């Protein structure tokens, strides 16, 4: 379960970091809401 969360949050953070570097616009941080609103279930 933690691997899924790490991959989702990690890829989102990387994309936001790249967007912040190129645009210098803090509105990119709103995209952190995307993984926060997603739900994940593990069937172990």
TAHUBEL-V712631 format. One record per residue. RES is the residue in one small letter. PSI is psi in radians with two decimals (* if undefined). BURIAL is + if it has 9 or more other C-alpha atoms within 8 Angstrom, else -. Layout:
# TAHUBEL-V712631
res:RES psi:PSI burial:BURIAL
res:RES psi:PSI burial:BURIAL
This chain:
# TAHUBEL-V712631
res:x psi:-0.73 burial:-
res:x psi:-0.45 burial:-
res:x psi:-0.64 burial:-
res:x psi:-0.81 burial:-
res:x psi:-0.71 burial:-
res:x psi:-0.71 burial:-
res:x psi:-0.69 burial:-
res:x psi:-0.88 burial:+
res:x psi:-0.66 burial:+
res:x psi:-0.79 burial:-
res:x psi:-0.63 burial:-
res:x psi:-0.75 burial:+
res:x psi:-0.68 burial:+
res:x psi:-0.76 burial:-
res:x psi:-0.70 burial:-
res:x psi:-0.68 burial:+
res:x psi:-0.74 burial:-
res:x psi:-0.74 burial:-
res:x psi:-0.70 burial:+
res:x psi:-0.65 burial:+
res:x psi:-0.76 burial:-
res:x psi:-0.60 burial:-
res:x psi:-0.44 burial:-
res:x psi:0.63 burial:-
res:x psi:2.11 burial:-
res:x psi:-0.20 burial:-
res:x psi:-0.27 burial:-
res:x psi:-0.44 burial:+
res:x psi:-0.29 burial:-
res:x psi:-0.39 burial:-
res:x psi:-0.13 burial:-
res:x psi:-0.26 burial:+
res:x psi:-0.39 burial:-
res:x psi:-0.96 burial:-
res:x psi:-0.40 burial:+
res:x psi:-0.49 burial:-
res:x psi:-0.10 burial:-
res:x psi:2.61 burial:-
res:x psi:2.48 burial:-
res:x psi:2.46 burial:-
res:x psi:2.44 burial:-
res:x psi:2.32 burial:-
res:x psi:1.34 burial:-
res:x psi:* burial:-
